[in-house]
Amino acid sequence: MKNLSGVKVSVLLLPVLFLSTGCLYSGAHPLGVEPSAKFMESAEYEVIGDGEGRSSSFTLFSLVRVTSGCDGNEAVDEAVKCRGGDNLIEAVFTRERKIYIIGTVDIIHVKGKVIRYLR
């Protein structure tokens, strides 16, 4: 009787372990480099420091979108806000995709120099 209950537990745990495994695929590729992420309001600015932002989306079973799509502007806004600046220059955009059994995660990363306009 003990062996039978152990088999039942194994049969029930096997799908859970299979579905909770890690990433099946992960890949990233560059999208591009921009001199400025947004329109330059002025040629006079100071560099505050490096900034980084991201935007992500999740699709359940690669069919049903659970969150809103990736937005490069959202990633830029996050990078600028992290330093309290006005714009991002020398912006490098990268797209990353991670595929899991349960779904797909898409991420847009942006890195650059945060600037503040001199007024």
N, C-alpha and C positions, 0 to 999 in steps of 0.2 A: 504494500500500500504506500510506503514511503517513496519508493522509486516512481510510482505513478504520479504522485503530487509534485515531485521534482521535475518530471517531464512536463507537466502542465505549466509550472512556473517558467521553465526554459522556453516553452512554446510561446508563452505570453510575453516574455522579456525580449525575445529575439527581434520581433518587429520594432519594439521601442528602441533597442540598441541600434538597429539598422537605420531608423529614421532620425536618430539623434547624432549620427556621425558628423564629422566635420565637413569642411568644404570639399566639394568634388572637383572644382575648377576655380582658379583665381588668375586673372590676367589684367594687366594695365597697359595702356598705350597713350602717348602724348596726343593732345588735341591741337595744341598750338601755343605760340608765344605772342603776346600783344604788348606794344609799347605802353599802352595804358588800358586799363580794364573798362573805364568809363570815359566819357567826353572830358577833355582837359579844359577846365574853366579858366585857368590862368597858367602862364608860363612861370610864375613865381610861386615856389613852394619849398617846403623843407621836408626832408625824409625823416620820418619818425622811427622806423625800424621795419623788420621783416614781419609779414603777416601771412596767415594761412587760413583757409576756409574750405568748407566742403558742403555739398548737397547730395542727398541720397534718396533712393526710392527702393521699395520692396514689392515684388510681384510673387504672389502665392502660386505655387506649382507652375510658374512661368506663364500663367494665363490670366490671373485675376490681380489687377493692380490694387494694392492695399493702401499705399501712400501716394501722395502726389509725385509727379515725375521729377527727375533731376533738373535743377535750374542753375546755370552758370552764374546768373546775377545774384542768386541767393548765396552762393559760395563766395562771390566777390564781396557782398555786403558783410558777411561774417568775418572775412579777412580784414576788411577796413575797420569794422567796429571793435575788433580785438585790440586795436591800438588807438582807437579814438580819432581816426583820420578822416580824410575826405575822398581819397581815391587810391588806386593801386596801380603802380607802374611796374614794368618788367614782369608782367603777369604770365605765369606758366600754368597752362591748363592740362590736366591729366584725367582720363576716364578709366575707372576700374570696374570690373565685373566679377562677382563671386557667385558661383552657382552651388546651391545646396540641394539636397533631395526635396526639401519642402518648398523651395523657392529661389528667386534670384535677387541679388542686391546689386544695384548700380550706384556708383559714386563718382561725382565730379570733384576733383581736388584742384585748388588754385593756390599758388604761392607767388609772392612778389614783395615789393617794397611799398609800405604804406606811407602816403604823403599827406601833408596838411597845407592847404593854400595860405599864402601870406596875404592878409587883407589890409 
